[in-house]
Amino acid sequence: MAATILTNCTHAKDDPERATLSFIVGNVAASADQRAIVLLTIEGVWLATKNYADDIHKEGFQPLREIMDSFVSTGGEIWACGACAKPRGITEDQMIAGAKIVTAAMVVEALAKGAASLSF
């Protein structure tokens, strides 16, 4: 049985390195046939919106959009925190492919079922 790796990303344009590292870890997990979830919280929820990550590129890494696309294409799941999205006016129709708005209960359930977690 595959493990679930949940990487919490709290940053976006405010810290491109942390945003990028969240998806690099997710990519490694997904490529290793593990269930991989990147949970976007606080400013990180912006990454789930269309076109937002297109110009994020931390020197020394691939552009974030490429890393995110690879993550989704290998089966990674992007979860945007509903409690974080709502005050920012982010709605489901603004989500990129592979992303969805989730509830705190879904996150707690994944953790209670044994998901390993890491935060950036």
C-alpha positions as CSV (number, residue, x, y, z in Angstrom):
1,M,0.0,0.0,0.0
2,A,1.3,3.4,-1.0
3,A,1.9,6.1,1.6
4,T,0.3,9.5,1.5
5,I,2.7,12.4,1.5
6,L,1.1,15.8,2.3
7,T,3.2,18.8,1.6
8,N,1.8,22.1,3.0
9,C,2.7,25.1,1.0
10,T,2.1,28.4,2.7
11,H,3.8,30.7,0.2
12,A,3.4,31.9,-3.4
13,K,5.0,34.9,-5.0
14,D,6.0,36.1,-1.5
15,D,8.6,33.3,-1.4
16,P,9.1,31.5,-4.7
17,E,11.7,29.1,-3.2
18,R,9.4,27.7,-0.6
19,A,6.5,27.5,-3.2
20,T,8.8,25.7,-5.6
21,L,10.2,23.3,-3.0
22,S,6.7,22.2,-2.0
23,F,6.0,20.9,-5.5
24,I,9.5,19.4,-5.9
25,V,8.8,17.2,-2.8
26,G,5.4,16.4,-4.2
27,N,6.9,15.5,-7.5
28,V,9.3,13.1,-5.9
29,A,6.5,11.4,-3.9
30,A,4.2,11.1,-7.0
31,S,7.1,9.8,-9.1
32,A,7.7,7.1,-6.5
33,D,4.1,6.0,-6.8
34,Q,3.1,7.5,-3.5
35,R,-0.2,9.4,-3.1
36,A,1.1,13.0,-3.2
37,I,-0.9,16.0,-2.1
38,V,0.3,19.6,-2.0
39,L,-2.0,21.5,0.4
40,L,-2.0,25.2,-0.3
41,T,-2.7,27.4,2.7
42,I,-2.4,31.1,3.5
43,E,-0.8,32.9,0.5
44,G,-0.1,29.5,-1.1
45,V,-3.8,29.2,-2.2
46,W,-3.0,31.7,-5.0
47,L,-0.9,29.0,-6.7
48,A,-4.1,27.0,-7.4
49,T,-5.6,29.9,-9.5
50,K,-5.2,30.1,-13.3
51,N,-2.1,31.9,-14.6
52,Y,-0.9,32.9,-11.2
53,A,2.2,30.7,-11.1
54,D,3.1,31.3,-14.7
55,D,5.8,33.8,-14.0
56,I,7.2,32.3,-10.7
57,H,10.8,31.1,-11.3
58,K,13.3,30.8,-8.5
59,E,16.9,30.8,-9.9
60,G,18.4,27.4,-9.8
61,F,15.0,25.6,-10.3
62,Q,12.7,24.9,-13.2
63,P,9.9,27.4,-13.5
64,L,7.2,26.6,-11.0
65,R,4.5,26.2,-13.6
66,E,6.5,23.4,-15.2
67,I,7.0,21.7,-11.9
68,M,3.3,22.0,-11.0
69,D,2.3,20.6,-14.4
70,S,4.6,17.6,-13.9
71,F,3.2,17.0,-10.5
72,V,-0.4,16.9,-11.7
73,S,0.5,14.7,-14.7
74,T,2.1,12.1,-12.4
75,G,-1.0,11.9,-10.3
76,G,-0.4,14.6,-7.7
77,E,-3.3,16.3,-6.1
78,I,-3.4,20.1,-5.4
79,W,-5.7,20.9,-2.5
80,A,-6.5,24.6,-1.8
81,C,-7.6,25.3,1.8
82,G,-11.2,26.5,1.6
83,A,-10.9,28.6,4.8
84,C,-7.9,30.4,3.1
85,A,-9.5,30.7,-0.3
86,K,-12.7,32.3,0.9
87,P,-11.4,35.5,2.4
88,R,-9.2,36.0,-0.8
89,G,-12.3,35.6,-3.0
90,I,-10.9,32.5,-4.7
91,T,-13.6,30.2,-6.1
92,E,-13.7,26.7,-7.7
93,D,-14.1,28.2,-11.2
94,Q,-10.7,29.9,-10.9
95,M,-8.8,26.6,-10.2
96,I,-6.1,25.2,-12.5
97,A,-6.4,21.6,-13.7
98,G,-5.7,19.2,-10.9
99,A,-6.6,21.6,-8.1
100,K,-9.7,21.7,-5.9
101,I,-10.8,23.6,-2.9
102,V,-11.0,21.4,0.2
103,T,-12.3,21.6,3.7
104,A,-10.3,21.3,6.9
105,A,-12.1,18.0,7.6
106,M,-10.6,16.5,4.5
107,V,-7.1,17.5,5.6
108,V,-7.7,16.1,9.1
109,E,-9.0,12.9,7.6
110,A,-5.9,12.4,5.5
111,L,-3.6,13.1,8.5
112,A,-5.7,10.8,10.7
113,K,-5.3,8.0,8.2
114,G,-1.5,8.4,8.5
115,A,-0.4,10.9,5.9
116,A,3.1,12.1,6.5
117,S,3.3,15.8,6.4
118,L,6.0,18.4,5.7
119,S,5.6,22.2,5.5
120,F,7.3,25.0,3.5
